[in-house]
């Protein structure tokens, strides 16, 4: 049987580490329905954005990359996916870069309400995708994300992917769909490496509100092409 995909969930700054949180719920949700394993990763950051971006986030990414490398040496290589929200998306991209330096490939990354740069050249995603270290990246975005919009008042620190979608040189990039719309079988699986999902009216964390949570989790499963146990190849 092929190795089961492994999913790493990385929270945003204010996600609670106890009680009800999207990473804590996503793992069991996916593991109970699909052939995969999942883990939640929590962290602490400070109140100063530059310190988080230049010191804390890269350190978290390096530690997590070392943990993943050790695990894979022990149990073997499994397809690896990253799912992250808000500040966690900066950690996820830093993690993918650190893993690339260790010759560990990330299959797909889902960036939700992302605070990284919308330009794939400036974020470093272009280098990862072009080199084959990352196969595909999704961005779940809303033009009404007030948190991401406010972050732009401090230029040069956080980016606007979560409100703008992927671009290159100011031009929209990749495949774009509305909300939870299925991609279908003819959407160009190998041609489109960047997929933006638009969620008009959503705030920064509305993807995980009780009313939307199930649809978001199912959308993540579809985008990661997770398989139910009965349909998995042997």
C-alpha positions in Angstrom: 0.0 0.0 0.0 1.2 3.5 -0.8 2.3 5.7 2.2 -0.5 7.7 3.6 -0.2 11.5 3.2 0.9 13.5 6.2 -0.7 16.9 6.9 0.9 19.6 9.1 -1.6 22.3 10.3 0.0 25.6 11.4 -2.2 28.1 13.3 -2.2 31.9 13.3 -1.0 34.1 16.1 -4.2 34.3 18.2 -5.5 30.7 17.6 -6.1 29.2 21.1 -3.8 26.3 21.9 -6.5 24.7 24.1 -10.2 24.1 23.6 -11.8 24.8 20.3 -9.4 25.6 17.5 -9.3 24.8 13.8 -6.0 22.8 13.8 -7.2 20.7 16.7 -10.4 19.8 14.9 -9.1 19.5 11.4 -6.7 16.6 12.2 -9.3 14.2 13.7 -11.8 15.3 11.0 -9.5 14.3 8.2 -8.1 11.2 9.8 -11.6 9.8 10.5 -12.7 10.2 6.9 -9.6 9.9 4.7 -6.5 7.8 4.6 -4.0 10.3 6.0 -2.3 11.4 9.2 -2.4 14.9 10.5 -0.7 17.0 13.3 -1.3 20.4 14.7 1.6 22.7 15.4 1.2 25.6 17.9 3.7 28.3 18.7 4.2 31.5 20.6 5.1 34.9 19.0 5.6 38.4 20.3 3.6 41.5 19.6 6.2 43.1 17.2 5.6 42.1 13.6 9.2 42.5 12.3 10.5 40.3 15.2 8.0 37.6 14.3 8.8 37.7 10.6 12.6 38.0 10.8 13.4 35.9 14.0 10.6 33.9 15.5 8.9 32.5 12.4 12.1 31.3 10.7 13.3 29.7 14.0 9.9 27.8 14.3 10.2 26.6 10.7 13.8 25.3 11.2 12.8 23.4 14.4 9.8 21.9 12.7 11.9 21.0 9.6 14.3 19.1 11.8 11.5 17.2 13.4 10.0 16.3 10.1 13.4 15.1 8.8 14.0 12.9 11.9 10.5 11.4 11.6 10.9 10.6 7.9 14.3 9.0 8.6 12.5 6.8 11.1 9.3 5.9 9.3 10.1 6.6 5.6 9.0 9.3 3.2 5.3 10.1 3.1 3.6 12.7 0.8 3.7 15.9 2.8 1.1 18.7 2.8 1.0 22.0 4.7 -2.2 23.8 5.8 -1.8 27.2 7.5 -3.6 30.3 8.5 -2.6 34.0 8.8 0.9 34.3 10.4 1.2 30.6 10.1 1.3 30.9 6.4 4.6 32.7 6.7 5.9 29.8 8.8 4.6 27.3 6.3 6.5 28.9 3.4 9.7 29.2 5.5 9.2 25.6 6.5 8.9 24.5 2.8 12.2 26.4 2.1 13.9 24.7 5.0 12.7 21.3 3.9 13.9 22.0 0.3 17.4 22.6 1.7 17.1 19.1 3.2 15.9 17.6 -0.1 12.4 17.0 1.4 9.6 17.8 -1.0 6.2 19.3 -0.1 3.4 18.1 -2.3 0.8 20.9 -1.7 0.4 23.9 0.5 -2.9 25.5 1.4 -2.6 29.1 2.7 -5.7 30.5 4.3 -6.1 34.2 5.1 -2.4 34.5 4.3 -0.2 37.3 5.5 2.6 36.6 3.0 3.3 38.7 -0.2 0.8 38.1 -3.0 3.7 38.2 -5.6 5.1 34.7 -5.8 8.5 36.0 -6.7 8.7 38.1 -3.6 7.3 35.4 -1.3 9.7 32.8 -2.6 6.9 30.4 -3.7 8.0 30.8 -7.4 11.4 29.3 -6.6 9.9 26.4 -4.7 7.4 25.6 -7.4 9.7 26.0 -10.3 12.4 23.8 -8.7 9.8 21.1 -8.0 10.2 21.3 -4.2 6.5 22.2 -4.0 4.0 20.9 -6.6 1.0 23.2 -6.0 -0.1 26.1 -3.8 -3.7 27.1 -2.9 -4.7 30.4 -1.4 -8.1 30.9 0.3 -8.7 34.6 0.0 -11.3 37.3 0.7 -11.2 40.9 -0.5 -13.1 41.7 2.8 -10.4 40.3 5.1 -10.0 43.4 7.3 -7.0 41.9 9.2 -4.9 41.5 6.1 -6.0 44.9 4.8 -5.0 46.6 8.1 -1.6 44.9 8.0 -0.8 46.8 4.9 -0.6 50.0 6.9 2.8 48.8 8.1 4.5 48.4 4.7 7.4 46.0 4.2 6.4 43.5 6.9 3.4 41.4 6.2 1.9 40.8 2.7 -1.6 40.9 1.2 -2.0 37.4 -0.4 -5.1 36.7 1.8 -6.9 39.7 0.3 -5.5 39.8 -3.3 -4.8 36.2 -4.4 -1.6 35.1 -6.3 0.0 37.5 -8.7 3.3 38.1 -10.4 4.4 41.6 -11.2 1.0 42.9 -10.4 -0.8 40.5 -12.8 -3.2 37.8 -11.5 -1.6 34.4 -11.6 -3.0 30.8 -11.9 -6.4 29.3 -11.6 -9.2 31.2 -9.8 -12.5 29.9 -8.5 -15.3 31.0 -6.2 -15.3 29.7 -2.6 -15.9 25.9 -2.4 -16.4 25.4 -6.1 -15.1 21.9 -7.1 -12.3 22.1 -9.5 -13.6 19.3 -11.7 -11.6 16.9 -13.8 -10.7 19.3 -16.6 -9.2 22.2 -14.7 -5.6 21.6 -15.8 -4.1 19.6 -12.9 -0.5 19.8 -14.1 -0.8 23.2 -15.8 -2.0 25.3 -12.8 0.4 25.4 -10.0 -1.3 28.3 -8.2 -5.0 28.2 -7.3 -6.8 31.1 -5.7 -10.2 30.5 -4.0 -12.3 33.6 -3.5 -14.6 33.9 -0.5 -16.3 37.3 -0.8 -17.7 38.6 2.5 -15.5 36.4 4.6 -13.5 37.9 7.5 -10.1 36.8 8.5 -11.2 33.7 10.4 -14.6 33.1 9.0 -13.3 30.0 7.2 -13.4 28.2 10.5 -16.6 29.6 12.0 -19.0 26.9 13.0 -21.3 27.5 10.0 -18.4 27.2 7.5 -16.0 24.8 9.2 -17.3 21.6 7.7 -17.3 23.0 4.1 -13.8 24.4 4.6 -12.5 21.1 5.9 -14.1 19.2 3.0 -12.6 21.7 0.6 -9.1 21.1 2.1 -9.6 17.4 1.6 -10.6 17.8 -2.0 -7.8 20.2 -2.8 -5.3 17.8 -1.2 -6.8 14.9 -3.2 -7.2 12.8 -0.1 -8.8 9.4 -0.6 -11.2 7.5 1.5 -9.8 4.2 2.7 -11.9 2.1 0.3 -10.7 4.0 -2.7 -7.0 4.0 -1.9 -4.7 2.0 -4.3 -3.0 -1.1 -2.9 
